[in-house]
């Protein structure tokens, strides 16, 4: 076998590519249980998401730090965005909102918590730039407040004033996009020193670089396959929830979020093992920022074009509480610039508690009071 083939098989993520034809086959066979189709489609999406992220990184290496940062910011959450767009077009707005909450929750508590825990087991104490962490925490708090405001406003609405609720969501979406653009300018242009690595860390071992054609092909091919498999995944959600007697809250907040963010979690974990906590923090927290400041408002605005009805940012009392608590505990734990395995365990415990709440919700509830 060639060296390229050996390198390909050495990555466990590539082994999951075998689930792509299986997912297509199960979807075409009418007698296959929906839960099995859902599971194979979810597993097939994971390596494609990793390939999309890798292709973006390869292009970013050739375009310089400013453009590269913009590319990573734009395509880093493409898997989550593609899954949400498919669900939006299918009219499953509750599922879209649940996936937004779940993506923020998964990155802040699961990806970052797992990175702190595994990195802390290998290294006694790990350090990262506290100024960058505090700046990102401030942005996260603003994003959380922006997502909470429509839910608070919804409590005072009547059937005659629902148009005001949609107008508020549209205005909040614009503000979030402005904040997102400003954050990119701040991080990439005016104050990049705030996010400089505190320590050199370990080995980076990038591997052999890809050609531009190969990187673009990976980006395009994985994006197309992701969209196709997302159709299968979303199409099997309803029947899977019924057959397993599982709430769509658990599927949206936990399962879809973990599937869409698997590649980023894998990357954050790998950086933590190499003692590069600044990169782990940038991947996990940066991904949550992109979801809150970019993906969520884009979905609101694009819902006027592709959705059966416009989507708002009303996450409900439970959804708002989940976001706020996730941001709050992440800010508290990450503000001092040091991490250890115990901090990671605390974040993972909070994630498990929220996952248990979603799991034990009655199966006939679409989301944990996410949405009006």
ABEGO torsion letter per residue (X at the ends): XBAAAAAAAABAAAAAAAAAAAAAAAAABAABBAAAAAAAAAAAAAAAAAAAAAAAAAAAAAAEAAAAAAAAAAAAAAAAAAAAAAAAAAGBAAAAAAAAAAAAAAAAAAAAAAAAAAAAAABABBBBBAAAAAAAAAAAAAAAAAAAAAAAAAAABBAAAAAAAAAAAAAAAAAAAAAAAAAAAAAAAABAAAABBABAEBBAGAEBBBBAAAAAAAAAAAAAAAAAAAAAAAAAAAAAAAAAGBBAAAAAAAAAAAAAAAAAAAAAAAAAAAGBAAAAAAAAAAAAAAAAAAAAAAAAAAAAAABABBBBABAEAAAAAAAAAAAAAAAAAAAAGBBBAAAAAAAAAAAAAAAAAAAABBAABABBGBEX
